[in-house]
Amino acid sequence: MDLAELASALLPYRFSWLAVLFFGLAALSYGRGIRVLAARGERIAWWRQVTFWLGLLLAYSVMHTQFDYYAQFMFFLHRAQHLALHHIAPLLIALSNPWRILCAGVPEGRTKSALARILASAPVRWTYRVLQFPPVAAALFVGLIFFWLQPEVHFYAMLSEPRYLLMNWSMWLDGLLFWWMMLDPRPPREAGTWCFGRRALLIWVVTMPQLVLGAYIATSKTILYDVYEVCGRAWPIDPLNDQLLGGVLTWIPPGMMGVLAMVIVLRHLLHNDNRPDSEDEQAVRRGSLQGDTL
């Protein structure tokens, strides 16, 4: 592949200002935040920076390059796209814990103040709490996969550009919310969410239905998604083989990602159990011990 072909492959299949603004502002804020924190004498671990950039670039690549074209005309590439958007890329970004860096990258002034007021407003906080309530988050995480893979829903989503964009963006944003809640390294009381043990269990709960769905698609002997027959496939591949590969991508990699996420969550559990108590926690513990003695 020469440079001209490579440049063509990196161009968007359908240009989207939303994608440019979202990923562009995220990249600018993160890069500036690294510099701002470095000027304050705070260095961000190299692996955190690498995982953030890998996650951001992966999501952008499957949403806003020529890959998006092939994902619309090959079922297994569509499943690879959603694997990246719903699992791999958001998990990498959540693992990098970039939120303070992104905040530091927003220039001081009216823009930052207005953004802070919006995020602190009651509707935004209420919506965030509902979406991040673990049972709701788990239902959304699994439910969106099953919803968009219903043959009838999938058919009309692939034939409608607004529905197609809604499908991809809903998977991407839901992945970010879910994996951040699962991999949040802060102590549960500080984060205001479930303890690490419950989070590990919840990851297992949301992983199992995906494995069942992927196995069903992979082993089906009938064509479930005939939209790729109607629109044609980008490459001459047997429809059942295309469906088999798509089912395997829905089946095996999410299971592996679930195991990896559970290991990370359990590592957070061990780290928080071994960390020294803060002064407030020590005071509370001393008070409880004195009460037990009395």
C-alpha positions as protocol buffer text, in pm:
chain_id: "A"
residue {
  index: 1
  type: MET
  ca { x: 0 y: 0 z: 0 }
}
residue {
  index: 2
  type: ASP
  ca { x: 150 y: 334 z: -107 }
}
residue {
  index: 3
  type: LEU
  ca { x: 106 y: 665 z: 73 }
}
residue {
  index: 4
  type: ALA
  ca { x: -186 y: 770 z: -148 }
}
residue {
  index: 5
  type: GLU
  ca { x: -378 y: 451 z: -72 }
}
residue {
  index: 6
  type: LEU
  ca { x: -298 y: 481 z: 299 }
}
residue {
  index: 7
  type: ALA
  ca { x: -418 y: 842 z: 307 }
}
residue {
  index: 8
  type: SER
  ca { x: -736 y: 739 z: 124 }
}
residue {
  index: 9
  type: ALA
  ca { x: -799 y: 459 z: 377 }
}
residue {
  index: 10
  type: LEU
  ca { x: -772 y: 708 z: 664 }
}
residue {
  index: 11
  type: LEU
  ca { x: -1025 y: 948 z: 516 }
}
residue {
  index: 12
  type: PRO
  ca { x: -1382 y: 920 z: 649 }
}
residue {
  index: 13
  type: TYR
  ca { x: -1634 y: 723 z: 447 }
}
residue {
  index: 14
  type: ARG
  ca { x: -1898 y: 972 z: 556 }
}
residue {
  index: 15
  type: PHE
  ca { x: -1770 y: 1296 z: 706 }
}
residue {
  index: 16
  type: SER
  ca { x: -1915 y: 1373 z: 1049 }
}
residue {
  index: 17
  type: TRP
  ca { x: -1869 y: 1700 z: 1235 }
}
residue {
  index: 18
  type: LEU
  ca { x: -1980 y: 1523 z: 1552 }
}
residue {
  index: 19
  type: ALA
  ca { x: -1690 y: 1276 z: 1525 }
}
residue {
  index: 20
  type: VAL
  ca { x: -1440 y: 1552 z: 1443 }
}
residue {
  index: 21
  type: LEU
  ca { x: -1552 y: 1765 z: 1739 }
}
residue {
  index: 22
  type: PHE
  ca { x: -1577 y: 1477 z: 1986 }
}
residue {
  index: 23
  type: PHE
  ca { x: -1244 y: 1313 z: 1911 }
}
residue {
  index: 24
  type: GLY
  ca { x: -1065 y: 1636 z: 1823 }
}
residue {
  index: 25
  type: LEU
  ca { x: -1163 y: 1812 z: 2145 }
}
residue {
  index: 26
  type: ALA
  ca { x: -1081 y: 1502 z: 2350 }
}
residue {
  index: 27
  type: ALA
  ca { x: -734 y: 1481 z: 2193 }
}
residue {
  index: 28
  type: LEU
  ca { x: -667 y: 1853 z: 2237 }
}
residue {
  index: 29
  type: SER
  ca { x: -787 y: 1856 z: 2598 }
}
residue {
  index: 30
  type: TYR
  ca { x: -583 y: 1549 z: 2689 }
}
residue {
  index: 31
  type: GLY
  ca { x: -266 y: 1677 z: 2525 }
}
residue {
  index: 32
  type: ARG
  ca { x: -302 y: 2016 z: 2690 }
}
residue {
  index: 33
  type: GLY
  ca { x: -387 y: 1857 z: 3025 }
}
residue {
  index: 34
  type: ILE
  ca { x: -64 y: 1655 z: 3016 }
}
residue {
  index: 35
  type: ARG
  ca { x: 133 y: 1976 z: 2962 }
}
residue {
  index: 36
  type: VAL
  ca { x: -56 y: 2167 z: 3233 }
}
residue {
  index: 37
  type: LEU
  ca { x: -1 y: 1894 z: 3492 }
}
residue {
  index: 38
  type: ALA
  ca { x: 364 y: 1859 z: 3390 }
}
residue {
  index: 39
  type: ALA
  ca { x: 411 y: 2234 z: 3449 }
}
residue {
  index: 40
  type: ARG
  ca { x: 274 y: 2179 z: 3800 }
}
residue {
  index: 41
  type: GLY
  ca { x: 533 y: 1909 z: 3858 }
}
residue {
  index: 42
  type: GLU
  ca { x: 296 y: 1614 z: 3813 }
}
residue {
  index: 43
  type: ARG
  ca { x: 398 y: 1343 z: 3570 }
}
residue {
  index: 44
  type: ILE
  ca { x: 142 y: 1105 z: 3423 }
}
residue {
  index: 45
  type: ALA
  ca { x: 258 y: 745 z: 3388 }
}
residue {
  index: 46
  type: TRP
  ca { x: 352 y: 657 z: 3032 }
}
residue {
  index: 47
  type: TRP
  ca { x: 124 y: 351 z: 3025 }
}
residue {
  index: 48
  type: ARG
  ca { x: -177 y: 566 z: 3111 }
}
residue {
  index: 49
  type: GLN
  ca { x: -102 y: 798 z: 2820 }
}
residue {
  index: 50
  type: VAL
  ca { x: -50 y: 506 z: 2582 }
}
residue {
  index: 51
  type: THR
  ca { x: -375 y: 334 z: 2677 }
}
residue {
  index: 52
  type: PHE
  ca { x: -571 y: 658 z: 2636 }
}
residue {
  index: 53
  type: TRP
  ca { x: -433 y: 732 z: 2291 }
}
residue {
  index: 54
  type: LEU
  ca { x: -478 y: 372 z: 2179 }
}
residue {
  index: 55
  type: GLY
  ca { x: -842 y: 372 z: 2289 }
}
residue {
  index: 56
  type: LEU
  ca { x: -917 y: 709 z: 2130 }
}
residue {
  index: 57
  type: LEU
  ca { x: -745 y: 621 z: 1801 }
}
residue {
  index: 58
  type: LEU
  ca { x: -913 y: 281 z: 1786 }
}
residue {
  index: 59
  type: ALA
  ca { x: -1261 y: 428 z: 1831 }
}
residue {
  index: 60
  type: TYR
  ca { x: -1193 y: 700 z: 1575 }
}
residue {
  index: 61
  type: SER
  ca { x: -1052 y: 449 z: 1326 }
}
residue {
  index: 62
  type: VAL
  ca { x: -1359 y: 226 z: 1325 }
}
residue {
  index: 63
  type: MET
  ca { x: -1604 y: 518 z: 1321 }
}
residue {
  index: 64
  type: HIS
  ca { x: -1453 y: 780 z: 1090 }
}
residue {
  index: 65
  type: THR
  ca { x: -1228 y: 612 z: 832 }
}
residue {
  index: 66
  type: GLN
  ca { x: -1286 y: 382 z: 537 }
}
residue {
  index: 67
  type: PHE
  ca { x: -1324 y: 98 z: 788 }
}
residue {
  index: 68
  type: ASP
  ca { x: -1674 y: 229 z: 846 }
}
residue {
  index: 69
  type: TYR
  ca { x: -1758 y: 156 z: 482 }
}
residue {
  index: 70
  type: TYR
  ca { x: -1656 y: -208 z: 508 }
}
residue {
  index: 71
  type: ALA
  ca { x: -1838 y: -239 z: 843 }
}
residue {
  index: 72
  type: GLN
  ca { x: -2161 y: -151 z: 660 }
}
residue {
  index: 73
  type: PHE
  ca { x: -2115 y: -422 z: 397 }
}
residue {
  index: 74
  type: MET
  ca { x: -1961 y: -709 z: 594 }
}
residue {
  index: 75
  type: PHE
  ca { x: -2131 y: -849 z: 904 }
}
residue {
  index: 76
  type: PHE
  ca { x: -1811 y: -971 z: 1071 }
}
residue {
  index: 77
  type: LEU
  ca { x: -1649 y: -627 z: 1028 }
}
residue {
  index: 78
  type: HIS
  ca { x: -1960 y: -468 z: 1176 }
}
residue {
  index: 79
  type: ARG
  ca { x: -1915 y: -692 z: 1479 }
}
residue {
  index: 80
  type: ALA
  ca { x: -1546 y: -601 z: 1493 }
}
residue {
  index: 81
  type: GLN
  ca { x: -1649 y: -235 z: 1487 }
}
residue {
  index: 82
  type: HIS
  ca { x: -1885 y: -278 z: 1782 }
}
residue {
  index: 83
  type: LEU
  ca { x: -1630 y: -489 z: 1968 }
}
residue {
  index: 84
  type: ALA
  ca { x: -1393 y: -194 z: 1943 }
}
residue {
  index: 85
  type: LEU
  ca { x: -1657 y: 68 z: 2030 }
}
residue {
  index: 86
  type: HIS
  ca { x: -1829 y: -115 z: 2314 }
}
residue {
  index: 87
  type: HIS
  ca { x: -1542 y: -309 z: 2471 }
}
residue {
  index: 88
  type: ILE
  ca { x: -1181 y: -253 z: 2373 }
}
residue {
  index: 89
  type: ALA
  ca { x: -1159 y: 124 z: 2316 }
}
residue {
  index: 90
  type: PRO
  ca { x: -1371 y: 236 z: 2617 }
}
residue {
  index: 91
  type: LEU
  ca { x: -1199 y: -17 z: 2841 }
}
residue {
  index: 92
  type: LEU
  ca { x: -858 y: 123 z: 2741 }
}
residue {
  index: 93
  type: ILE
  ca { x: -973 y: 479 z: 2803 }
}
residue {
  index: 94
  type: ALA
  ca { x: -1130 y: 392 z: 3139 }
}
residue {
  index: 95
  type: LEU
  ca { x: -812 y: 208 z: 3238 }
}
residue {
  index: 96
  type: SER
  ca { x: -608 y: 522 z: 3168 }
}
residue {
  index: 97
  type: ASN
  ca { x: -826 y: 719 z: 3415 }
}
residue {
  index: 98
  type: PRO
  ca { x: -806 y: 1038 z: 3206 }
}
residue {
  index: 99
  type: TRP
  ca { x: -1081 y: 1252 z: 3355 }
}
residue {
  index: 100
  type: ARG
  ca { x: -863 y: 1480 z: 3572 }
}
residue {
  index: 101
  type: ILE
  ca { x: -623 y: 1523 z: 3282 }
}
residue {
  index: 102
  type: LEU
  ca { x: -907 y: 1616 z: 3046 }
}
residue {
  index: 103
  type: CYS
  ca { x: -1037 y: 1863 z: 3304 }
}
residue {
  index: 104
  type: ALA
  ca { x: -694 y: 2021 z: 3342 }
}
residue {
  index: 105
  type: GLY
  ca { x: -677 y: 2055 z: 2964 }
}
residue {
  index: 106
  type: VAL
  ca { x: -985 y: 2277 z: 2942 }
}
residue {
  index: 107
  type: PRO
  ca { x: -865 y: 2641 z: 2937 }
}
residue {
  index: 108
  type: GLU
  ca { x: -958 y: 2850 z: 3238 }
}
residue {
  index: 109
  type: GLY
  ca { x: -1225 y: 3110 z: 3176 }
}
residue {
  index: 110
  type: ARG
  ca { x: -1586 y: 3132 z: 3072 }
}
residue {
  index: 111
  type: THR
  ca { x: -1585 y: 2805 z: 2879 }
}
residue {
  index: 112
  type: LYS
  ca { x: -1463 y: 2602 z: 3174 }
}
residue {
  index: 113
  type: SER
  ca { x: -1701 y: 2778 z: 3413 }
}
residue {
  index: 114
  type: ALA
  ca { x: -1997 y: 2718 z: 3183 }
}
residue {
  index: 115
  type: LEU
  ca { x: -1899 y: 2354 z: 3139 }
}
residue {
  index: 116
  type: ALA
  ca { x: -1869 y: 2312 z: 3516 }
}
residue {
  index: 117
  type: ARG
  ca { x: -2214 y: 2464 z: 3569 }
}
residue {
  index: 118
  type: ILE
  ca { x: -2367 y: 2231 z: 3310 }
}
residue {
  index: 119
  type: LEU
  ca { x: -2207 y: 1923 z: 3463 }
}
residue {
  index: 120
  type: ALA
  ca { x: -2313 y: 2031 z: 3812 }
}
residue {
  index: 121
  type: SER
  ca { x: -2672 y: 2101 z: 3711 }
}
residue {
  index: 122
  type: ALA
  ca { x: -2944 y: 1883 z: 3859 }
}
residue {
  index: 123
  type: PRO
  ca { x: -3066 y: 1729 z: 3528 }
}
residue {
  index: 124
  type: VAL
  ca { x: -2715 y: 1622 z: 3427 }
}
residue {
  index: 125
  type: ARG
  ca { x: -2628 y: 1484 z: 3772 }
}
residue {
  index: 126
  type: TRP
  ca { x: -2963 y: 1300 z: 3798 }
}
residue {
  index: 127
  type: THR
  ca { x: -2926 y: 1149 z: 3451 }
}
residue {
  index: 128
  type: TYR
  ca { x: -2569 y: 1042 z: 3524 }
}
residue {
  index: 129
  type: ARG
  ca { x: -2668 y: 879 z: 3853 }
}
residue {
  index: 130
  type: VAL
  ca { x: -2950 y: 687 z: 3687 }
}
residue {
  index: 131
  type: LEU
  ca { x: -2727 y: 568 z: 3402 }
}
residue {
  index: 132
  type: GLN
  ca { x: -2451 y: 474 z: 3645 }
}
residue {
  index: 133
  type: PHE
  ca { x: -2676 y: 288 z: 3887 }
}
residue {
  index: 134
  type: PRO
  ca { x: -2516 y: -58 z: 3847 }
}
residue {
  index: 135
  type: PRO
  ca { x: -2833 y: -259 z: 3762 }
}
residue {
  index: 136
  type: VAL
  ca { x: -2938 y: 5 z: 3509 }
}
residue {
  index: 137
  type: ALA
  ca { x: -2587 y: 24 z: 3363 }
}
residue {
  index: 138
  type: ALA
  ca { x: -2570 y: -354 z: 3330 }
}
residue {
  index: 139
  type: ALA
  ca { x: -2914 y: -374 z: 3167 }
}
residue {
  index: 140
  type: LEU
  ca { x: -2819 y: -104 z: 2917 }
}
residue {
  index: 141
  type: PHE
  ca { x: -2482 y: -264 z: 2844 }
}
residue {
  index: 142
  type: VAL
  ca { x: -2634 y: -601 z: 2756 }
}
residue {
  index: 143
  type: GLY
  ca { x: -2964 y: -466 z: 2629 }
}
residue {
  index: 144
  type: LEU
  ca { x: -2809 y: -246 z: 2360 }
}
residue {
  index: 145
  type: ILE
  ca { x: -2619 y: -543 z: 2216 }
}
residue {
  index: 146
  type: PHE
  ca { x: -2932 y: -756 z: 2197 }
}
residue {
  index: 147
  type: PHE
  ca { x: -3145 y: -467 z: 2072 }
}
residue {
  index: 148
  type: TRP
  ca { x: -2923 y: -372 z: 1778 }
}
residue {
  index: 149
  type: LEU
  ca { x: -2869 y: -738 z: 1686 }
}
residue {
  index: 150
  type: GLN
  ca { x: -3237 y: -816 z: 1652 }
}
residue {
  index: 151
  type: PRO
  ca { x: -3258 y: -903 z: 1280 }
}
residue {
  index: 152
  type: GLU
  ca { x: -3547 y: -662 z: 1212 }
}
residue {
  index: 153
  type: VAL
  ca { x: -3389 y: -375 z: 1407 }
}
residue {
  index: 154
  type: HIS
  ca { x: -3048 y: -442 z: 1254 }
}
residue {
  index: 155
  type: PHE
  ca { x: -3198 y: -444 z: 903 }
}
residue {
  index: 156
  type: TYR
  ca { x: -3348 y: -97 z: 934 }
}
residue {
  index: 157
  type: ALA
  ca { x: -3049 y: 43 z: 1125 }
}
residue {
  index: 158
  type: MET
  ca { x: -2811 y: -53 z: 846 }
}
residue {
  index: 159
  type: LEU
  ca { x: -3037 y: 103 z: 580 }
}
residue {
  index: 160
  type: SER
  ca { x: -3086 y: 435 z: 760 }
}
residue {
  index: 161
  type: GLU
  ca { x: -2794 y: 670 z: 817 }
}
residue {
  index: 162
  type: PRO
  ca { x: -2949 y: 840 z: 1127 }
}
residue {
  index: 163
  type: ARG
  ca { x: -3028 y: 501 z: 1283 }
}
residue {
  index: 164
  type: TYR
  ca { x: -2685 y: 370 z: 1191 }
}
residue {
  index: 165
  type: LEU
  ca { x: -2516 y: 667 z: 1360 }
}
residue {
  index: 166
  type: LEU
  ca { x: -2744 y: 630 z: 1662 }
}
residue {
  index: 167
  type: MET
  ca { x: -2648 y: 262 z: 1687 }
}
residue {
  index: 168
  type: ASN
  ca { x: -2274 y: 330 z: 1677 }
}
residue {
  index: 169
  type: TRP
  ca { x: -2276 y: 630 z: 1908 }
}
residue {
  index: 170
  type: SER
  ca { x: -2502 y: 460 z: 2161 }
}
residue {
  index: 171
  type: MET
  ca { x: -2264 y: 163 z: 2176 }
}
residue {
  index: 172
  type: TRP
  ca { x: -1961 y: 390 z: 2211 }
}
residue {
  index: 173
  type: LEU
  ca { x: -2100 y: 619 z: 2482 }
}
residue {
  index: 174
  type: ASP
  ca { x: -2255 y: 330 z: 2674 }
}
residue {
  index: 175
  type: GLY
  ca { x: -1919 y: 149 z: 2666 }
}
residue {
  index: 176
  type: LEU
  ca { x: -1745 y: 455 z: 2810 }
}
residue {
  index: 177
  type: LEU
  ca { x: -1999 y: 489 z: 3093 }
}
residue {
  index: 178
  type: PHE
  ca { x: -2002 y: 121 z: 3182 }
}
residue {
  index: 179
  type: TRP
  ca { x: -1629 y: 55 z: 3180 }
}
residue {
  index: 180
  type: TRP
  ca { x: -1554 y: 374 z: 3371 }
}
residue {
  index: 181
  type: MET
  ca { x: -1795 y: 264 z: 3645 }
}
residue {
  index: 182
  type: MET
  ca { x: -1637 y: -83 z: 3651 }
}
residue {
  index: 183
  type: LEU
  ca { x: -1270 y: 26 z: 3642 }
}
residue {
  index: 184
  type: ASP
  ca { x: -1294 y: 340 z: 3856 }
}
residue {
  index: 185
  type: PRO
  ca { x: -985 y: 300 z: 4080 }
}
residue {
  index: 186
  type: ARG
  ca { x: -1115 y: 526 z: 4356 }
}
residue {
  index: 187
  type: PRO
  ca { x: -1237 y: 372 z: 4683 }
}
residue {
  index: 188
  type: PRO
  ca { x: -1606 y: 280 z: 4649 }
}
residue {
  index: 189
  type: ARG
  ca { x: -1717 y: 533 z: 4913 }
}
residue {
  index: 190
  type: GLU
  ca { x: -1539 y: 812 z: 4730 }
}
residue {
  index: 191
  type: ALA
  ca { x: -1667 y: 700 z: 4390 }
}
residue {
  index: 192
  type: GLY
  ca { x: -2020 y: 651 z: 4520 }
}
residue {
  index: 193
  type: THR
  ca { x: -2062 y: 314 z: 4354 }
}
residue {
  index: 194
  type: TRP
  ca { x: -2052 y: -56 z: 4432 }
}
residue {
  index: 195
  type: CYS
  ca { x: -1759 y: -227 z: 4599 }
}
residue {
  index: 196
  type: PHE
  ca { x: -1501 y: -397 z: 4379 }
}
residue {
  index: 197
  type: GLY
  ca { x: -1625 y: -747 z: 4454 }
}
residue {
  index: 198
  type: ARG
  ca { x: -1976 y: -665 z: 4336 }
}
residue {
  index: 199
  type: ARG
  ca { x: -1834 y: -498 z: 4026 }
}
residue {
  index: 200
  type: ALA
  ca { x: -1639 y: -811 z: 3937 }
}
residue {
  index: 201
  type: LEU
  ca { x: -1958 y: -1015 z: 3976 }
}
residue {
  index: 202
  type: LEU
  ca { x: -2151 y: -767 z: 3761 }
}
residue {
  index: 203
  type: ILE
  ca { x: -1894 y: -799 z: 3483 }
}
residue {
  index: 204
  type: TRP
  ca { x: -1950 y: -1174 z: 3487 }
}
residue {
  index: 205
  type: VAL
  ca { x: -2327 y: -1120 z: 3479 }
}
residue {
  index: 206
  type: VAL
  ca { x: -2314 y: -897 z: 3168 }
}
residue {
  index: 207
  type: THR
  ca { x: -2060 y: -1120 z: 2992 }
}
residue {
  index: 208
  type: MET
  ca { x: -2259 y: -1444 z: 3001 }
}
residue {
  index: 209
  type: PRO
  ca { x: -2554 y: -1329 z: 2783 }
}
residue {
  index: 210
  type: GLN
  ca { x: -2309 y: -1200 z: 2522 }
}
residue {
  index: 211
  type: LEU
  ca { x: -2144 y: -1541 z: 2506 }
}
residue {
  index: 212
  type: VAL
  ca { x: -2482 y: -1708 z: 2455 }
}
residue {
  index: 213
  type: LEU
  ca { x: -2580 y: -1461 z: 2183 }
}
residue {
  index: 214
  type: GLY
  ca { x: -2247 y: -1493 z: 2004 }
}
residue {
  index: 215
  type: ALA
  ca { x: -2264 y: -1873 z: 2015 }
}
residue {
  index: 216
  type: TYR
  ca { x: -2618 y: -1866 z: 1877 }
}
residue {
  index: 217
  type: ILE
  ca { x: -2517 y: -1643 z: 1584 }
}
residue {
  index: 218
  type: ALA
  ca { x: -2203 y: -1844 z: 1510 }
}
residue {
  index: 219
  type: THR
  ca { x: -2377 y: -2181 z: 1509 }
}
residue {
  index: 220
  type: SER
  ca { x: -2693 y: -2075 z: 1327 }
}
residue {
  index: 221
  type: LYS
  ca { x: -2747 y: -2256 z: 997 }
}
residue {
  index: 222
  type: THR
  ca { x: -2982 y: -1990 z: 860 }
}
residue {
  index: 223
  type: ILE
  ca { x: -2903 y: -1635 z: 747 }
}
residue {
  index: 224
  type: LEU
  ca { x: -3010 y: -1409 z: 1032 }
}
residue {
  index: 225
  type: TYR
  ca { x: -2901 y: -1075 z: 884 }
}
residue {
  index: 226
  type: ASP
  ca { x: -3016 y: -1060 z: 525 }
}
residue {
  index: 227
  type: VAL
  ca { x: -2951 y: -686 z: 495 }
}
residue {
  index: 228
  type: TYR
  ca { x: -2602 y: -777 z: 374 }
}
residue {
  index: 229
  type: GLU
  ca { x: -2764 y: -981 z: 98 }
}
residue {
  index: 230
  type: VAL
  ca { x: -2983 y: -686 z: -1 }
}
residue {
  index: 231
  type: CYS
  ca { x: -2701 y: -431 z: -6 }
}
residue {
  index: 232
  type: GLY
  ca { x: -2428 y: -668 z: -121 }
}
residue {
  index: 233
  type: ARG
  ca { x: -2105 y: -758 z: 49 }
}
residue {
  index: 234
  type: ALA
  ca { x: -1778 y: -573 z: 5 }
}
residue {
  index: 235
  type: TRP
  ca { x: -1594 y: -901 z: -52 }
}
residue {
  index: 236
  type: PRO
  ca { x: -1707 y: -1229 z: -209 }
}
residue {
  index: 237
  type: ILE
  ca { x: -1752 y: -1438 z: 104 }
}
residue {
  index: 238
  type: ASP
  ca { x: -2009 y: -1705 z: 178 }
}
residue {
  index: 239
  type: PRO
  ca { x: -2294 y: -1547 z: 383 }
}
residue {
  index: 240
  type: LEU
  ca { x: -2284 y: -1821 z: 647 }
}
residue {
  index: 241
  type: ASN
  ca { x: -1908 y: -1780 z: 684 }
}
residue {
  index: 242
  type: ASP
  ca { x: -1955 y: -1405 z: 725 }
}
residue {
  index: 243
  type: GLN
  ca { x: -2216 y: -1472 z: 993 }
}
residue {
  index: 244
  type: LEU
  ca { x: -1994 y: -1734 z: 1158 }
}
residue {
  index: 245
  type: LEU
  ca { x: -1705 y: -1489 z: 1186 }
}
residue {
  index: 246
  type: GLY
  ca { x: -1940 y: -1220 z: 1321 }
}
residue {
  index: 247
  type: GLY
  ca { x: -2078 y: -1462 z: 1577 }
}
residue {
  index: 248
  type: VAL
  ca { x: -1730 y: -1560 z: 1691 }
}
residue {
  index: 249
  type: LEU
  ca { x: -1639 y: -1191 z: 1736 }
}
residue {
  index: 250
  type: THR
  ca { x: -1954 y: -1148 z: 1944 }
}
residue {
  index: 251
  type: TRP
  ca { x: -1875 y: -1463 z: 2142 }
}
residue {
  index: 252
  type: ILE
  ca { x: -1505 y: -1509 z: 2220 }
}
residue {
  index: 253
  type: PRO
  ca { x: -1342 y: -1162 z: 2251 }
}
residue {
  index: 254
  type: PRO
  ca { x: -1609 y: -1019 z: 2487 }
}
residue {
  index: 255
  type: GLY
  ca { x: -1550 y: -1317 z: 2717 }
}
residue {
  index: 256
  type: MET
  ca { x: -1177 y: -1248 z: 2714 }
}
residue {
  index: 257
  type: MET
  ca { x: -1238 y: -877 z: 2779 }
}
residue {
  index: 258
  type: GLY
  ca { x: -1467 y: -966 z: 3069 }
}
residue {
  index: 259
  type: VAL
  ca { x: -1198 y: -1182 z: 3230 }
}
residue {
  index: 260
  type: LEU
  ca { x: -940 y: -906 z: 3183 }
}
residue {
  index: 261
  type: ALA
  ca { x: -1174 y: -648 z: 3335 }
}
residue {
  index: 262
  type: MET
  ca { x: -1244 y: -872 z: 3636 }
}
residue {
  index: 263
  type: VAL
  ca { x: -868 y: -911 z: 3693 }
}
residue {
  index: 264
  type: ILE
  ca { x: -826 y: -532 z: 3685 }
}
residue {
  index: 265
  type: VAL
  ca { x: -1116 y: -482 z: 3928 }
}
residue {
  index: 266
  type: LEU
  ca { x: -975 y: -743 z: 4167 }
}
residue {
  index: 267
  type: ARG
  ca { x: -638 y: -570 z: 4148 }
}
residue {
  index: 268
  type: HIS
  ca { x: -809 y: -245 z: 4251 }
}
residue {
  index: 269
  type: LEU
  ca { x: -965 y: -439 z: 4540 }
}
residue {
  index: 270
  type: LEU
  ca { x: -626 y: -561 z: 4662 }
}
residue {
  index: 271
  type: HIS
  ca { x: -470 y: -218 z: 4617 }
}
residue {
  index: 272
  type: ASN
  ca { x: -743 y: -45 z: 4820 }
}
residue {
  index: 273
  type: ASP
  ca { x: -731 y: -310 z: 5093 }
}
residue {
  index: 274
  type: ASN
  ca { x: -357 y: -254 z: 5130 }
}
residue {
  index: 275
  type: ARG
  ca { x: -358 y: 126 z: 5113 }
}
residue {
  index: 276
  type: PRO
  ca { x: -303 y: 319 z: 5440 }
}
residue {
  index: 277
  type: ASP
  ca { x: -612 y: 471 z: 5594 }
}
residue {
  index: 278
  type: SER
  ca { x: -663 y: 844 z: 5567 }
}
residue {
  index: 279
  type: GLU
  ca { x: -668 y: 1053 z: 5887 }
}
residue {
  index: 280
  type: ASP
  ca { x: -1050 y: 1067 z: 5879 }
}
residue {
  index: 281
  type: GLU
  ca { x: -1077 y: 688 z: 5839 }
}
residue {
  index: 282
  type: GLN
  ca { x: -830 y: 635 z: 6121 }
}
residue {
  index: 283
  type: ALA
  ca { x: -1032 y: 865 z: 6345 }
}
residue {
  index: 284
  type: VAL
  ca { x: -1354 y: 682 z: 6264 }
}
residue {
  index: 285
  type: ARG
  ca { x: -1187 y: 348 z: 6327 }
}
residue {
  index: 286
  type: ARG
  ca { x: -1044 y: 467 z: 6663 }
}
residue {
  index: 287
  type: GLY
  ca { x: -1388 y: 594 z: 6763 }
}
residue {
  index: 288
  type: SER
  ca { x: -1553 y: 265 z: 6677 }
}
residue {
  index: 289
  type: LEU
  ca { x: -1290 y: 72 z: 6868 }
}
residue {
  index: 290
  type: GLN
  ca { x: -1336 y: 294 z: 7175 }
}
residue {
  index: 291
  type: GLY
  ca { x: -1711 y: 238 z: 7153 }
}
residue {
  index: 292
  type: ASP
  ca { x: -1658 y: -139 z: 7139 }
}
residue {
  index: 293
  type: THR
  ca { x: -1431 y: -118 z: 7445 }
}
residue {
  index: 294
  type: LEU
  ca { x: -1689 y: 79 z: 7642 }
}
